[in-house]
Amino acid sequence: LTRACYGYTFVNFLEPAQASRFWSTFDGFSQWVLPSKKTCKAFWSKPFQGLESNISRYRNSPVMHEGVPDCYKPVLFVNGVRGPFPPPTKKLRMPRLRNYTPSFSFERREESGA
């Protein structure tokens, strides 16, 4: 676990037209709010296609271990609302930590009511 963002996401669309609109909007997108030379590239996921396939792939992944903070785990949204990601079906090992010294860190700040 490096605590670095991999910079990718999986999006499962229910209708081909939705996927087509997303593809035409985001493939090649580079107008980020923060300065970056990165360009978005849309492509079909291989070999995992579909929601169930992706859930099966990640639910028993070491990243789902209880010792890994939730901010590093996959999330599931249904109709724009975050829902529970299905729990692991077997005992998981903690991911190996890699030697990694960040030049900056993303610390989660506790939100205060102030």
N, C-alpha and C positions, 0 to 999 in steps of 0.2 A: 504494500500500500504506500503510494508516494504522496498522497494528499493533493495530487495535481489533477486538474480537470482534463479528461480525455478529449473533450470537445466534440462529442457526438451524442445523438439521441435516436431513439427508435420511435416512429410514429405509426400507429396502426389505424388506417382509415376504413370506414365501413362501406364507402361508396367510391368507385373508380374516379368519378368526377372530383371528389374531394382531393384525392391523391394528385390528380392532374393539376388542379389549381395550386396546391401546395408546391409541387415540383416547379411549376412555371414561376412562382414567386421567389422561392428560396434557392434554386439551383443557380449558382453564380453570384448570390447576394454577398455584398462586401461593405455595405453602408452601416457599420457598427457604431454604436454610441461612443465607445471608447476607441482610441486609435489602434488599429490592427491591420496587418497585411493579409489576414486570413480570409479566404473565400469559401462560402458554403458550397458543398457538393452533395447533391441528392442522388441516391442510388438505392436499388433494391437490396434488401438484406439477404445474405446467403450464409449459411444454409437455412437460417431461421426465418420463416415467413408466417405472419399471422400472430395475433395476440397470444393464443395459448402456447404456441411454440416459443415465443420470447419469455413468457412467464415461466415455462418449464426450464428454460435455459438459465434463468437468473435466480429462481427461488431457492435452489440448492447450491448456489455459488458461495464461495467463502466470504464474499462481500456482504452477505446476509447474516453473518455471524453476529451474535448479540453484542460482542465487544466492538464492533464497527459502528461509529456514530451514524445516526440516521441520515445526516446530510450527505453521506457518501453512498447511500443505498439507492437502488432504483425506485422510482415512484410511478404510480399508476393514476391517470386521470380519466374519468368517464364524464363525457359532456362538459368538460372544463372544470370539473370538481375533483379534487384529490380524494382518492379512495384508498382502502387498505390494500397493500401488496400481499398476495397470498404468502403465508408463512412457509418456511422450509418443511420438507417432509422427512428429513433425516438430520442426524447430528452433523454439524458443520465444524470444520477446523478454522481457526483464526487465520486470516491471510498473512503471508510472510511480509514483513516490513522490509522495504528496500532502503539502501543507504541513499538518503535524499536530504540535501540541505537547501531549503527554499531561500530565494533572495528576498522574498516577502511571504507573508502568510495570510490566509483567510481565516481569521478567528471568528467564531460565531459570537455575536454580541447578544447578551440577554436584553430583551426589550423591557424598558421600564415604563411604568404608567405615567411618568412625568411628561 
